[in-house]
Amino acid sequence: MYLDYIKFIQEQNRNQIHLFPVSLDQSIDPDNEVRIIDLFIESLSIKVYGFRTDFPENGRPAYHPDDLLRLFIYGYLNKVRSSRDLEKECKRNIEVMWLLKCLRPDHNTIANFRRDNPKAIKKVFRTTVQIARHFNLIGGKLIAGDSTKLRAQNSKKNNFNQAKIDRPSLKPVPMVWKITTVKRF
């Protein structure tokens, strides 16, 4: 029985205290995206963008807008939009723990930050586009829409990939169209 168990990678005891504890900073790779988010937010002057930083002295202290903006950008990059999902990420994702320095805002705080600062968040995203343009990370092509509604279908018979296009049955066949004239009365 024991010999069969040795064939597999051995796990560690969850209750074991480690001699050399690993810090959060050591757990995050030097080229991880959260380090870039942190550098970007540190380079911003939050007040210039219109974030509110003056809060009343009474009651519980507020989270700094820097921290909530870090969380918001992380969620945007990782397709986590819901404030409840962002709250969960704060408790279980080590990257978010590092980014927020172990802060755990609740979903109401995250949603209120998003609701109260739409113009400031928009300015921050414009700044990210300017930086990306400066480093030639985006092309900056103009795409315009005229609000035309198109019906989309992506069933197996209606979608095309390169393999389907290359099949002989889908090669264009010259067709002769019969043109008829219509008499108007």
C-alpha contacts under 8 A as a table, 3 or more apart, distances in Angstrom:
res1	aa1	res2	aa2	distance
1	M	4	D	5.38
1	M	5	Y	6.65
2	Y	5	Y	5.12
2	Y	6	I	6.51
3	L	6	I	5.22
3	L	7	K	7.10
4	D	7	K	5.80
5	Y	8	F	6.01
6	I	9	I	7.38
6	I	10	Q	7.52
12	Q	16	Q	7.60
13	N	16	Q	5.33
18	H	21	P	5.70
22	V	26	Q	6.30
22	V	27	S	6.88
23	S	26	Q	5.27
23	S	27	S	6.44
24	L	27	S	5.03
24	L	28	I	6.64
24	L	94	I	7.41
24	L	97	M	7.85
24	L	98	W	5.94
25	D	28	I	5.55
25	D	98	W	6.87
26	Q	29	D	7.27
27	S	94	I	7.94
28	I	32	N	6.66
28	I	95	E	6.76
28	I	98	W	7.71
29	D	32	N	5.26
30	P	35	R	7.29
31	D	35	R	7.09
31	D	36	I	7.99
32	N	35	R	5.76
32	N	36	I	7.21
33	E	36	I	5.13
33	E	37	I	6.35
34	V	37	I	4.95
34	V	38	D	6.11
34	V	74	Y	7.22
34	V	95	E	6.62
34	V	96	V	7.69
34	V	99	L	6.17
35	R	38	D	5.01
35	R	39	L	6.21
35	R	99	L	7.52
36	I	39	L	5.09
36	I	40	F	6.07
37	I	40	F	5.09
37	I	41	I	6.20
37	I	70	R	6.59
37	I	73	I	7.38
37	I	74	Y	7.35
38	D	41	I	5.29
38	D	42	E	6.11
38	D	70	R	6.89
38	D	99	L	6.67
39	L	42	E	5.09
39	L	43	S	6.25
40	F	43	S	5.22
40	F	44	L	6.71
41	I	44	L	5.28
41	I	66	D	6.67
41	I	69	L	7.75
41	I	70	R	6.83
42	E	45	S	7.87
45	S	48	V	5.63
45	S	49	Y	7.09
46	I	49	Y	5.50
46	I	50	G	6.87
46	I	51	F	5.92
46	I	65	P	7.58
46	I	66	D	7.07
47	K	50	G	5.24
47	K	51	F	5.46
47	K	52	R	6.92
47	K	53	T	7.08
48	V	51	F	7.61
49	Y	120	A	5.14
49	Y	121	I	7.91
49	Y	123	K	6.35
49	Y	124	V	7.04
50	G	117	N	7.72
50	G	119	K	7.55
50	G	120	A	5.15
51	F	65	P	6.75
51	F	117	N	6.44
51	F	120	A	5.97
52	R	55	F	7.84
52	R	65	P	7.45
53	T	64	H	7.15
53	T	65	P	7.02
55	F	62	A	7.23
56	P	59	G	7.70
57	E	61	P	7.57
58	N	61	P	7.94
63	Y	67	D	6.91
63	Y	68	L	7.13
63	Y	105	P	7.63
64	H	67	D	5.58
64	H	68	L	6.80
65	P	68	L	5.12
65	P	69	L	5.91
65	P	113	F	7.88
66	D	69	L	5.17
66	D	70	R	6.21
67	D	70	R	5.10
67	D	71	L	6.43
67	D	100	L	5.87
68	L	71	L	5.06
68	L	72	F	6.11
68	L	110	I	6.87
68	L	113	F	7.22
69	L	72	F	4.90
69	L	73	I	6.09
69	L	121	I	7.94
70	R	73	I	5.32
70	R	74	Y	6.12
70	R	99	L	7.05
70	R	100	L	7.24
71	L	74	Y	5.07
71	L	75	G	6.12
71	L	86	L	7.45
71	L	96	V	7.24
71	L	99	L	7.66
71	L	100	L	7.20
72	F	75	G	5.13
72	F	76	Y	6.16
73	I	76	Y	4.92
73	I	77	L	6.17
74	Y	77	L	5.23
74	Y	78	N	6.17
74	Y	96	V	7.80
75	G	78	N	5.14
75	G	79	K	5.79
75	G	80	V	4.47
75	G	81	R	5.90
75	G	86	L	6.69
76	Y	79	K	5.32
76	Y	80	V	6.12
76	Y	81	R	6.42
77	L	80	V	7.75
80	V	85	D	6.53
80	V	86	L	6.51
81	R	85	D	7.26
81	R	86	L	7.22
82	S	85	D	5.14
82	S	86	L	6.24
83	S	86	L	4.98
83	S	87	E	6.14
83	S	107	H	4.87
83	S	108	N	7.47
83	S	110	I	5.72
83	S	111	A	5.77
84	R	87	E	5.00
84	R	88	K	6.39
84	R	106	D	7.64
84	R	107	H	4.96
85	D	88	K	5.03
85	D	89	E	6.24
86	L	89	E	4.97
86	L	90	C	6.36
86	L	107	H	7.35
86	L	110	I	7.96
87	E	90	C	5.24
87	E	91	K	6.88
87	E	104	R	6.93
87	E	105	P	6.47
87	E	106	D	5.58
87	E	107	H	5.57
87	E	110	I	7.88
88	K	91	K	5.33
88	K	92	R	6.40
89	E	92	R	5.28
89	E	93	N	5.04
89	E	96	V	6.59
90	C	93	N	6.05
90	C	96	V	5.55
90	C	97	M	5.89
90	C	100	L	7.94
90	C	102	C	7.53
90	C	103	L	7.29
90	C	104	R	5.51
90	C	105	P	7.59
91	K	97	M	7.26
91	K	104	R	6.62
92	R	97	M	7.85
93	N	96	V	5.45
93	N	97	M	6.30
94	I	97	M	4.85
94	I	98	W	6.15
95	E	98	W	5.16
95	E	99	L	6.13
96	V	99	L	4.84
96	V	100	L	5.94
96	V	102	C	7.77
97	M	100	L	5.38
97	M	101	K	5.59
97	M	102	C	4.52
97	M	103	L	6.97
98	W	101	K	4.99
98	W	102	C	6.40
99	L	102	C	7.75
100	L	103	L	5.36
100	L	104	R	7.88
105	P	109	T	6.12
105	P	110	I	6.76
106	D	109	T	5.48
106	D	110	I	6.52
107	H	110	I	5.09
107	H	111	A	6.02
108	N	111	A	5.08
108	N	112	N	5.93
109	T	112	N	5.14
109	T	113	F	6.10
110	I	113	F	5.16
110	I	114	R	6.35
111	A	114	R	5.13
111	A	115	R	6.10
112	N	115	R	4.91
112	N	116	D	5.81
113	F	116	D	5.26
113	F	117	N	6.03
114	R	117	N	5.62
114	R	118	P	6.23
114	R	121	I	7.93
115	R	118	P	6.23
117	N	120	A	5.33
117	N	121	I	6.08
118	P	121	I	5.21
118	P	122	K	6.14
119	K	122	K	5.05
119	K	123	K	6.30
120	A	123	K	5.08
120	A	124	V	6.35
121	I	124	V	5.06
121	I	125	F	6.32
122	K	125	F	5.15
122	K	126	R	6.24
123	K	126	R	5.01
123	K	127	T	6.28
124	V	127	T	5.03
124	V	128	T	6.41
125	F	128	T	4.97
125	F	129	V	6.35
126	R	129	V	5.09
126	R	130	Q	6.28
127	T	130	Q	5.00
127	T	131	I	6.22
128	T	131	I	5.11
128	T	132	A	6.12
129	V	132	A	5.02
129	V	133	R	6.03
130	Q	133	R	5.04
130	Q	134	H	6.09
131	I	134	H	4.97
131	I	135	F	6.38
132	A	135	F	5.28
132	A	136	N	6.11
132	A	137	L	4.99
132	A	138	I	6.03
133	R	136	N	4.93
133	R	137	L	5.90
133	R	138	I	5.55
133	R	139	G	7.14
133	R	140	G	7.13
134	H	137	L	7.68
136	N	139	G	6.82
145	G	148	T	7.31
153	Q	158	N	6.68
153	Q	159	N	7.66
154	N	157	K	7.96
154	N	158	N	5.79
154	N	159	N	5.30
155	S	158	N	5.21
155	S	159	N	6.11
156	K	159	N	5.80
160	F	164	K	5.87
160	F	165	I	6.55
161	N	164	K	5.45
161	N	165	I	6.31
162	Q	165	I	5.09
162	Q	166	D	6.16
163	A	166	D	5.25
163	A	167	R	6.56
164	K	167	R	5.37
164	K	170	L	7.28
165	I	170	L	5.98
165	I	171	K	7.17
166	D	170	L	7.16
166	D	171	K	7.24
167	R	170	L	5.68
167	R	171	K	6.92
168	P	171	K	5.35
